[in-house]
Amino acid sequence: MIGGKYIGEIIREGYIYFVLDSEAEEITSLKYVISGPIDLDGNKLGEDLTFDLSLD
């Protein structure tokens, strides 16, 4: 499970599955965004992390 609360240094391992709108062979890159942390009031505490991945 990717979601949930992460308090402190948390390491989670697992798999992420993507539902594709096209054939997998047609995809050459993807952008994966991890939302930054928020407090209990919904205020952002940090920046989002963005990973640009090339599948070539």
Phi and psi restraints in degrees (range 20) as a CNS / XPLOR table:
assign (resid 1 and name C) (resid 2 and name N)
       (resid 2 and name CA) (resid 2 and name C) 1.0 -88.0 20.0 2
assign (resid 2 and name N) (resid 2 and name CA)
       (resid 2 and name C) (resid 3 and name N) 1.0 -38.5 20.0 2
assign (resid 2 and name C) (resid 3 and name N)
       (resid 3 and name CA) (resid 3 and name C) 1.0 -72.2 20.0 2
assign (resid 3 and name N) (resid 3 and name CA)
       (resid 3 and name C) (resid 4 and name N) 1.0 -176.9 20.0 2
assign (resid 3 and name C) (resid 4 and name N)
       (resid 4 and name CA) (resid 4 and name C) 1.0 112.0 20.0 2
assign (resid 4 and name N) (resid 4 and name CA)
       (resid 4 and name C) (resid 5 and name N) 1.0 -175.2 20.0 2
assign (resid 4 and name C) (resid 5 and name N)
       (resid 5 and name CA) (resid 5 and name C) 1.0 -94.0 20.0 2
assign (resid 5 and name N) (resid 5 and name CA)
       (resid 5 and name C) (resid 6 and name N) 1.0 136.2 20.0 2
assign (resid 5 and name C) (resid 6 and name N)
       (resid 6 and name CA) (resid 6 and name C) 1.0 -119.6 20.0 2
assign (resid 6 and name N) (resid 6 and name CA)
       (resid 6 and name C) (resid 7 and name N) 1.0 102.3 20.0 2
assign (resid 6 and name C) (resid 7 and name N)
       (resid 7 and name CA) (resid 7 and name C) 1.0 -111.8 20.0 2
assign (resid 7 and name N) (resid 7 and name CA)
       (resid 7 and name C) (resid 8 and name N) 1.0 119.4 20.0 2
assign (resid 7 and name C) (resid 8 and name N)
       (resid 8 and name CA) (resid 8 and name C) 1.0 83.6 20.0 2
assign (resid 8 and name N) (resid 8 and name CA)
       (resid 8 and name C) (resid 9 and name N) 1.0 -160.2 20.0 2
assign (resid 8 and name C) (resid 9 and name N)
       (resid 9 and name CA) (resid 9 and name C) 1.0 -85.7 20.0 2
assign (resid 9 and name N) (resid 9 and name CA)
       (resid 9 and name C) (resid 10 and name N) 1.0 105.3 20.0 2
assign (resid 9 and name C) (resid 10 and name N)
       (resid 10 and name CA) (resid 10 and name C) 1.0 -116.0 20.0 2
assign (resid 10 and name N) (resid 10 and name CA)
       (resid 10 and name C) (resid 11 and name N) 1.0 134.2 20.0 2
assign (resid 10 and name C) (resid 11 and name N)
       (resid 11 and name CA) (resid 11 and name C) 1.0 -120.1 20.0 2
assign (resid 11 and name N) (resid 11 and name CA)
       (resid 11 and name C) (resid 12 and name N) 1.0 124.4 20.0 2
assign (resid 11 and name C) (resid 12 and name N)
       (resid 12 and name CA) (resid 12 and name C) 1.0 -123.6 20.0 2
assign (resid 12 and name N) (resid 12 and name CA)
       (resid 12 and name C) (resid 13 and name N) 1.0 139.6 20.0 2
assign (resid 12 and name C) (resid 13 and name N)
       (resid 13 and name CA) (resid 13 and name C) 1.0 -122.2 20.0 2
assign (resid 13 and name N) (resid 13 and name CA)
       (resid 13 and name C) (resid 14 and name N) 1.0 148.9 20.0 2
assign (resid 13 and name C) (resid 14 and name N)
       (resid 14 and name CA) (resid 14 and name C) 1.0 168.0 20.0 2
assign (resid 14 and name N) (resid 14 and name CA)
       (resid 14 and name C) (resid 15 and name N) 1.0 -158.7 20.0 2
assign (resid 14 and name C) (resid 15 and name N)
       (resid 15 and name CA) (resid 15 and name C) 1.0 -121.6 20.0 2
assign (resid 15 and name N) (resid 15 and name CA)
       (resid 15 and name C) (resid 16 and name N) 1.0 148.3 20.0 2
assign (resid 15 and name C) (resid 16 and name N)
       (resid 16 and name CA) (resid 16 and name C) 1.0 -119.5 20.0 2
assign (resid 16 and name N) (resid 16 and name CA)
       (resid 16 and name C) (resid 17 and name N) 1.0 129.6 20.0 2
assign (resid 16 and name C) (resid 17 and name N)
       (resid 17 and name CA) (resid 17 and name C) 1.0 -109.9 20.0 2
assign (resid 17 and name N) (resid 17 and name CA)
       (resid 17 and name C) (resid 18 and name N) 1.0 140.5 20.0 2
assign (resid 17 and name C) (resid 18 and name N)
       (resid 18 and name CA) (resid 18 and name C) 1.0 -116.1 20.0 2
assign (resid 18 and name N) (resid 18 and name CA)
       (resid 18 and name C) (resid 19 and name N) 1.0 135.0 20.0 2
assign (resid 18 and name C) (resid 19 and name N)
       (resid 19 and name CA) (resid 19 and name C) 1.0 -91.3 20.0 2
assign (resid 19 and name N) (resid 19 and name CA)
       (resid 19 and name C) (resid 20 and name N) 1.0 122.7 20.0 2
assign (resid 19 and name C) (resid 20 and name N)
       (resid 20 and name CA) (resid 20 and name C) 1.0 -98.2 20.0 2
assign (resid 20 and name N) (resid 20 and name CA)
       (resid 20 and name C) (resid 21 and name N) 1.0 144.5 20.0 2
assign (resid 20 and name C) (resid 21 and name N)
       (resid 21 and name CA) (resid 21 and name C) 1.0 -93.4 20.0 2
assign (resid 21 and name N) (resid 21 and name CA)
       (resid 21 and name C) (resid 22 and name N) 1.0 -5.8 20.0 2
assign (resid 21 and name C) (resid 22 and name N)
       (resid 22 and name CA) (resid 22 and name C) 1.0 -141.5 20.0 2
assign (resid 22 and name N) (resid 22 and name CA)
       (resid 22 and name C) (resid 23 and name N) 1.0 179.9 20.0 2
assign (resid 22 and name C) (resid 23 and name N)
       (resid 23 and name CA) (resid 23 and name C) 1.0 -68.6 20.0 2
assign (resid 23 and name N) (resid 23 and name CA)
       (resid 23 and name C) (resid 24 and name N) 1.0 140.9 20.0 2
assign (resid 23 and name C) (resid 24 and name N)
       (resid 24 and name CA) (resid 24 and name C) 1.0 -57.9 20.0 2
assign (resid 24 and name N) (resid 24 and name CA)
       (resid 24 and name C) (resid 25 and name N) 1.0 -34.8 20.0 2
assign (resid 24 and name C) (resid 25 and name N)
       (resid 25 and name CA) (resid 25 and name C) 1.0 -65.7 20.0 2
assign (resid 25 and name N) (resid 25 and name CA)
       (resid 25 and name C) (resid 26 and name N) 1.0 -20.8 20.0 2
assign (resid 25 and name C) (resid 26 and name N)
       (resid 26 and name CA) (resid 26 and name C) 1.0 -82.0 20.0 2
assign (resid 26 and name N) (resid 26 and name CA)
       (resid 26 and name C) (resid 27 and name N) 1.0 -13.5 20.0 2
assign (resid 26 and name C) (resid 27 and name N)
       (resid 27 and name CA) (resid 27 and name C) 1.0 -89.1 20.0 2
assign (resid 27 and name N) (resid 27 and name CA)
       (resid 27 and name C) (resid 28 and name N) 1.0 123.4 20.0 2
assign (resid 27 and name C) (resid 28 and name N)
       (resid 28 and name CA) (resid 28 and name C) 1.0 -109.8 20.0 2
assign (resid 28 and name N) (resid 28 and name CA)
       (resid 28 and name C) (resid 29 and name N) 1.0 -17.4 20.0 2
assign (resid 28 and name C) (resid 29 and name N)
       (resid 29 and name CA) (resid 29 and name C) 1.0 -156.8 20.0 2
assign (resid 29 and name N) (resid 29 and name CA)
       (resid 29 and name C) (resid 30 and name N) 1.0 164.2 20.0 2
assign (resid 29 and name C) (resid 30 and name N)
       (resid 30 and name CA) (resid 30 and name C) 1.0 -150.6 20.0 2
assign (resid 30 and name N) (resid 30 and name CA)
       (resid 30 and name C) (resid 31 and name N) 1.0 157.8 20.0 2
assign (resid 30 and name C) (resid 31 and name N)
       (resid 31 and name CA) (resid 31 and name C) 1.0 -117.0 20.0 2
assign (resid 31 and name N) (resid 31 and name CA)
       (resid 31 and name C) (resid 32 and name N) 1.0 124.2 20.0 2
assign (resid 31 and name C) (resid 32 and name N)
       (resid 32 and name CA) (resid 32 and name C) 1.0 -113.1 20.0 2
assign (resid 32 and name N) (resid 32 and name CA)
       (resid 32 and name C) (resid 33 and name N) 1.0 122.0 20.0 2
assign (resid 32 and name C) (resid 33 and name N)
       (resid 33 and name CA) (resid 33 and name C) 1.0 -116.5 20.0 2
assign (resid 33 and name N) (resid 33 and name CA)
       (resid 33 and name C) (resid 34 and name N) 1.0 128.0 20.0 2
assign (resid 33 and name C) (resid 34 and name N)
       (resid 34 and name CA) (resid 34 and name C) 1.0 -107.4 20.0 2
assign (resid 34 and name N) (resid 34 and name CA)
       (resid 34 and name C) (resid 35 and name N) 1.0 119.1 20.0 2
assign (resid 34 and name C) (resid 35 and name N)
       (resid 35 and name CA) (resid 35 and name C) 1.0 -63.4 20.0 2
assign (resid 35 and name N) (resid 35 and name CA)
       (resid 35 and name C) (resid 36 and name N) 1.0 141.0 20.0 2
assign (resid 35 and name C) (resid 36 and name N)
       (resid 36 and name CA) (resid 36 and name C) 1.0 -69.1 20.0 2
assign (resid 36 and name N) (resid 36 and name CA)
       (resid 36 and name C) (resid 37 and name N) 1.0 165.5 20.0 2
assign (resid 36 and name C) (resid 37 and name N)
       (resid 37 and name CA) (resid 37 and name C) 1.0 -69.1 20.0 2
assign (resid 37 and name N) (resid 37 and name CA)
       (resid 37 and name C) (resid 38 and name N) 1.0 151.8 20.0 2
assign (resid 37 and name C) (resid 38 and name N)
       (resid 38 and name CA) (resid 38 and name C) 1.0 -130.9 20.0 2
assign (resid 38 and name N) (resid 38 and name CA)
       (resid 38 and name C) (resid 39 and name N) 1.0 157.1 20.0 2
assign (resid 38 and name C) (resid 39 and name N)
       (resid 39 and name CA) (resid 39 and name C) 1.0 -89.6 20.0 2
assign (resid 39 and name N) (resid 39 and name CA)
       (resid 39 and name C) (resid 40 and name N) 1.0 -177.3 20.0 2
assign (resid 39 and name C) (resid 40 and name N)
       (resid 40 and name CA) (resid 40 and name C) 1.0 -63.7 20.0 2
assign (resid 40 and name N) (resid 40 and name CA)
       (resid 40 and name C) (resid 41 and name N) 1.0 -20.5 20.0 2
assign (resid 40 and name C) (resid 41 and name N)
       (resid 41 and name CA) (resid 41 and name C) 1.0 -92.6 20.0 2
assign (resid 41 and name N) (resid 41 and name CA)
       (resid 41 and name C) (resid 42 and name N) 1.0 1.4 20.0 2
assign (resid 41 and name C) (resid 42 and name N)
       (resid 42 and name CA) (resid 42 and name C) 1.0 86.7 20.0 2
assign (resid 42 and name N) (resid 42 and name CA)
       (resid 42 and name C) (resid 43 and name N) 1.0 8.0 20.0 2
assign (resid 42 and name C) (resid 43 and name N)
       (resid 43 and name CA) (resid 43 and name C) 1.0 -80.9 20.0 2
assign (resid 43 and name N) (resid 43 and name CA)
       (resid 43 and name C) (resid 44 and name N) 1.0 134.7 20.0 2
assign (resid 43 and name C) (resid 44 and name N)
       (resid 44 and name CA) (resid 44 and name C) 1.0 -67.6 20.0 2
assign (resid 44 and name N) (resid 44 and name CA)
       (resid 44 and name C) (resid 45 and name N) 1.0 134.2 20.0 2
assign (resid 44 and name C) (resid 45 and name N)
       (resid 45 and name CA) (resid 45 and name C) 1.0 -107.4 20.0 2
assign (resid 45 and name N) (resid 45 and name CA)
       (resid 45 and name C) (resid 46 and name N) 1.0 -11.1 20.0 2
assign (resid 45 and name C) (resid 46 and name N)
       (resid 46 and name CA) (resid 46 and name C) 1.0 -161.7 20.0 2
assign (resid 46 and name N) (resid 46 and name CA)
       (resid 46 and name C) (resid 47 and name N) 1.0 175.6 20.0 2
assign (resid 46 and name C) (resid 47 and name N)
       (resid 47 and name CA) (resid 47 and name C) 1.0 -85.1 20.0 2
assign (resid 47 and name N) (resid 47 and name CA)
       (resid 47 and name C) (resid 48 and name N) 1.0 157.0 20.0 2
assign (resid 47 and name C) (resid 48 and name N)
       (resid 48 and name CA) (resid 48 and name C) 1.0 -72.1 20.0 2
assign (resid 48 and name N) (resid 48 and name CA)
       (resid 48 and name C) (resid 49 and name N) 1.0 152.9 20.0 2
assign (resid 48 and name C) (resid 49 and name N)
       (resid 49 and name CA) (resid 49 and name C) 1.0 -104.9 20.0 2
assign (resid 49 and name N) (resid 49 and name CA)
       (resid 49 and name C) (resid 50 and name N) 1.0 132.0 20.0 2
assign (resid 49 and name C) (resid 50 and name N)
       (resid 50 and name CA) (resid 50 and name C) 1.0 -123.2 20.0 2
assign (resid 50 and name N) (resid 50 and name CA)
       (resid 50 and name C) (resid 51 and name N) 1.0 131.0 20.0 2
assign (resid 50 and name C) (resid 51 and name N)
       (resid 51 and name CA) (resid 51 and name C) 1.0 -118.8 20.0 2
assign (resid 51 and name N) (resid 51 and name CA)
       (resid 51 and name C) (resid 52 and name N) 1.0 121.1 20.0 2
assign (resid 51 and name C) (resid 52 and name N)
       (resid 52 and name CA) (resid 52 and name C) 1.0 -98.2 20.0 2
assign (resid 52 and name N) (resid 52 and name CA)
       (resid 52 and name C) (resid 53 and name N) 1.0 116.2 20.0 2
assign (resid 52 and name C) (resid 53 and name N)
       (resid 53 and name CA) (resid 53 and name C) 1.0 -114.0 20.0 2
assign (resid 53 and name N) (resid 53 and name CA)
       (resid 53 and name C) (resid 54 and name N) 1.0 128.7 20.0 2
assign (resid 53 and name C) (resid 54 and name N)
       (resid 54 and name CA) (resid 54 and name C) 1.0 -95.0 20.0 2
assign (resid 54 and name N) (resid 54 and name CA)
       (resid 54 and name C) (resid 55 and name N) 1.0 133.5 20.0 2
assign (resid 54 and name C) (resid 55 and name N)
       (resid 55 and name CA) (resid 55 and name C) 1.0 -106.4 20.0 2
assign (resid 55 and name N) (resid 55 and name CA)
       (resid 55 and name C) (resid 56 and name N) 1.0 17.6 20.0 2
